[in-house]
Amino acid sequence: MTKNNQDHEDVIVTFNGKNHKLKDWVKKEKAAVDDDSTLNWNKVFEEHTPKPVIGETAPTGFVPYKKVKKKRRTKSAKTTGIFVKQLWIPLMSAIIVGLGIGFTVLLVFSNHKAEKPPSVAASAQPVQATPADSSLISLAGNQFAVNLQVLQESSFDTLSAANDHIKQLKDKNIPAVVFNEGGDYKVFIGLAKDEGTRRELTGIFGDRQLYGKALSFTPNTIKTSKQIGDFLNSGKALMTDMIPLSSAKALDKNLSKDALSAIDKKLNQWASIDQLNVKGTLKKDLTSFRGAIESAYSHLENADDPDNAQQSLLDALGTYQKILLALSES
């Protein structure tokens, strides 16, 4: 072994079975590198190492890191955003309410006039009496005449005696009314349109002694208004139309639905008491007359109602005569 301080020439390198001195070997290799640059592996490795090209897309799978700086929101901007978010709903509500109040005040204090609602149908409008309809005139009594068949139960000289007897009959559920006939007070308990029906009605009262006859009543000239005269004539027509139906129901016969429908139509067209220019006792009697007519129809319309409307129609007849006698000219 050679000493450490000796020259490198003592170092022998064996390559491919040949011995070379290290110093000569290095000189030879360096000369070869100078002649052929490809033998310099540092330089070759550097040349063949790919360098990134600026602007060129990175190969697949390679994601270059890029530091992104976050924009810092200033404290004032953040505060403004929160303030807007919290106040926009109340602000909008205040604007809407203010507009509504302003519009209302404008309507109240302006000269705007609301359109009138469409008028009610003519049939439902109250009939206002004209001066001509309300003025007193003389009307012929024959237009108020009544002709029908009645069942008379008794006759009395005084009204008080007749009323006492009627109370006894009603306590026995027998319909009855007082009718002034030539100064005598007759008690009627049944009404019929014709003689044949009147005879049938007699049988429903058992063995009671009855007197059947044709009633004809024609008042003297009536002093009243045309309006009241029309009201009385309409009521008389309704009463006359319902008498046959009342007799049929009392005899357990079927009622004509067409006849009931026609009566209902007339009732709806009949003037109400409030449409009449009337007051005092006459208004009270006219109200009773109309009430008796309406009650009679109610009993007839209800098939399950045992009342055959005879009492209501007798009340209507008695009130009708009372009104006409009060309006008759002496």
Beta strands, then each sheet from edge to edge (+ up, - down):
strand 1: 12-15
strand 2: 18-21
strand 3: 136-139
strand 4: 146-156
strand 5: 177-181
strand 6: 184-192
strand 7: 211-217
strand 8: 222-225
sheet 1: 1+ 2-
sheet 2: 3+ 8-
sheet 3: 5+ 6- 4+ 7-
end
